[in-house]
């Protein structure tokens, strides 16, 4: 059994439409994965896309929050 190619908060591009969005959920269907994507639109639109139709733009942080924290001392 393979693991998903993308994780929660990865920034991806939908190949067919070139729209950019964020992975909000991952669901396994049979032998493949389907991703719940929140597209960067006003208002944001939620769609489901198969893994084969997605391309990675930016990897989420290791903790999958997408936040970058800097400590100033």
SERO-4910 file (N, C-alpha, C, O; in steps of 0.05 Angstrom, whole numbers):
BEGIN
 pado doro    nc1    nc2    nc3   cac1   cac2   cac3    cc1    cc2    cc3    oc1    oc2    oc3
  Unk    A     17    -24      0      0      0      0     18     25      0     36     27     17
  Unk    A     13     43    -18     29     67    -20     19     89     -1     -4     88      8
  Unk    A     36    109      4     27    131     20     20    155      2     28    155    -21
  Unk    A      4    174     12     -4    196     -5     21    213    -13     40    215      2
  Unk    A     19    224    -37     41    240    -48     42    268    -35     63    280    -34
  Unk    A     19    278    -27     17    305    -15      6    302     13     -8    283     19
  Unk    A     12    322     30      2    322     58    -14    347     63    -14    366     47
  Unk    A    -28    347     86    -44    370     94    -27    396     94     -5    396    105
  Unk    A    -36    417     82    -24    443     80     -3    446     58      8    467     55
  Unk    A      2    424     42     19    428     18      5    447     -1    -20    446     -3
  Unk    A     20    463    -15      8    481    -35     12    467    -62     35    459    -69
  Unk    A     -9    463    -76     -9    448   -101    -21    464   -124    -34    485   -120
  Unk    A    -18    454   -149    -31    466   -172    -47    444   -186    -38    421   -189
  Unk    A    -72    450   -193    -89    432   -208    -79    434   -237    -81    455   -250
  Unk    A    -69    412   -248    -56    412   -274    -75    422   -296    -66    438   -313
  Unk    A    -99    413   -297   -117    420   -319   -125    449   -320   -127    461   -341
  Unk    A   -128    462   -296   -137    489   -296   -115    509   -287   -119    533   -289
  Unk    A    -92    499   -278    -70    516   -268    -78    532   -243    -64    551   -237
  Unk    A    -99    524   -230   -107    538   -205    -90    528   -182    -83    504   -181
  Unk    A    -83    546   -164    -67    540   -141    -85    537   -116   -104    553   -113
  Unk    A    -78    518    -99    -94    514    -75    -78    500    -53    -54    494    -57
  Unk    A    -91    495    -31    -79    482     -8    -93    456     -2   -118    455     -3
  Unk    A    -78    435      4    -89    409     11   -102    412     39    -88    418     58
  Unk    A   -128    406     41   -142    408     66   -149    381     77   -153    378    101
  Unk    A   -151    360     60   -157    333     68   -148    313     48   -145    320     24
  Unk    A   -142    289     57   -133    267     40   -151    243     45   -155    236     68
  Unk    A   -161    231     24   -179    208     27   -170    186      7   -165    192    -16
  Unk    A   -169    162     17   -161    139      0   -187    128    -13   -206    122      1
  Unk    A   -186    124    -40   -208    111    -54   -196     88    -71   -184     94    -92
  Unk    A   -199     64    -62   -188     41    -77   -158     42    -75   -146     41    -54
  Unk    A   -145     44    -99   -116     44   -100   -104     72   -102    -79     75   -103
  Unk    A   -121     92   -103   -111    120   -106   -120    138    -83   -135    129    -66
  Unk    A   -111    163    -84   -119    182    -64   -134    205    -78   -128    213   -100
  Unk    A   -153    216    -63   -168    239    -72   -163    261    -51   -163    256    -27
  Unk    A   -157    285    -61   -150    307    -43   -172    328    -42   -182    336    -63
  Unk    A   -178    338    -18   -196    360    -15   -179    385    -17   -161    389      0
  Unk    A   -183    401    -37   -166    425    -42   -182    450    -38   -205    452    -47
  Unk    A   -171    470    -24   -183    496    -21   -168    514    -41   -145    521    -37
  Unk    A   -182    522    -62   -171    539    -83   -168    567    -73   -185    577    -58
  Unk    A   -147    581    -82   -143    609    -74   -160    627    -92   -150    636   -113
  Unk    A   -184    631    -83   -203    648    -98   -218    665    -77   -215    660    -53
  Unk    A   -233    684    -87   -250    699    -69   -279    694    -76   -287    701    -98
  Unk    A   -295    681    -60   -288    667    -35   -274    641    -42   -276    631    -65
  Unk    A   -259    630    -23   -244    604    -28   -264    582    -36   -286    581    -26
  Unk    A   -256    566    -55   -273    544    -65   -260    518    -58   -236    514    -61
  Unk    A   -276    499    -49   -267    472    -41   -274    452    -63   -298    450    -70
  Unk    A   -254    438    -73   -259    418    -94   -244    392    -86   -226    392    -69
  Unk    A   -252    370    -98   -238    344    -94   -225    337   -121   -237    337   -142
  Unk    A   -199    329   -119   -183    324   -143   -167    298   -139   -155    295   -117
  Unk    A   -166    281   -159   -149    257   -157   -119    264   -157   -112    285   -168
  Unk    A   -103    248   -144    -74    253   -141    -60    258   -168    -43    275   -170
  Unk    A    -68    243   -189    -55    245   -215    -59    272   -228    -43    280   -246
  Unk    A    -79    287   -219    -85    313   -231    -72    337   -216    -79    360   -221
  Unk    A    -54    331   -197    -42    352   -180    -12    353   -184      1    333   -190
  Unk    A     -1    376   -179     28    381   -181     36    397   -156     22    416   -149
  Unk    A     59    391   -144     68    404   -120     79    432   -127     95    434   -145
  Unk    A     71    452   -111     83    479   -114    101    484    -90    124    493    -94
  Unk    A     92    478    -66    108    483    -42    101    462    -20     77    457    -15
  Unk    A    121    451     -7    117    432     14    110    446     40    122    467     46
  Unk    A     91    435     55     84    446     81    107    441    101    125    424     96
  Unk    A    108    456    122    127    451    144    124    423    154    104    410    150
  Unk    A    145    414    168    145    387    179    121    382    198    110    360    199
  Unk    A    112    403    212     90    400    230     63    404    216     42    403    229
  Unk    A     64    408    190     40    411    173     22    435    179     -1    434    172
  Unk    A     33    455    193     17    478    198     19    499    176      0    516    173
  Unk    A     41    499    162     45    519    141     55    545    153     58    565    139
  Unk    A     59    546    179     69    570    193     99    571    195    111    550    199
  Unk    A    110    594    192    139    597    196    143    614    221    134    637    222
  Unk    A    156    604    241    160    618    266    189    624    270    206    606    268
  Unk    A    195    650    276    222    657    282    223    668    310    206    684    318
  Unk    A    243    660    325    246    670    352    267    691    353    289    688    343
  Unk    A    261    714    364    279    736    367    289    738    395    272    740    414
  Unk    A    315    736    399    325    737    427    341    762    432    351    766    454
***
